[in-house]
């Protein structure tokens, strides 16, 4: 694997983890939102991540078999969790149903914090990989002097 392929893989990982952290922040910010523009309570959002080939140039596509196996990651879509939120008895709430229950968002703050920590650690790992790639490239240039 060459320098640029390794760098592209690490940077796609950075992009995916940044999206995951943004979604988790949005979920945490809306943990008490009972009314949205779509109607009903806020629904937890998650990123669907998939592997994508990094082949961009003619040489990469047809040059050697290694590039056929080299992939990066990207957010394919953002999906809303369709599960029901917890019901809270509050007959005075403007969004209460006929029985006095309000459906809260299906966001669990503990799960969101775990997701935030894993996304943060994965982001840090990709930053470390980019730094290592940069250091190897610099060392290779120093050898050439």
HELIX and SHEET records of a PDB file:
HELIX    1   1 UNK A    3  UNK A   29  1                                  27    
HELIX    2   2 UNK A   58  UNK A   62  1                                   5    
HELIX    3   3 UNK A   66  UNK A   69  1                                   4    
HELIX    4   4 UNK A  109  UNK A  144  1                                  36    
SHEET    1   A 2 UNK A  45  UNK A  53  0                                        
SHEET    2   A 2 UNK A  71  UNK A  80 -1                                        
SHEET    1   B 2 UNK A  87  UNK A  89  0                                        
SHEET    2   B 2 UNK A 101  UNK A 103 -1                                        
END                                                                             
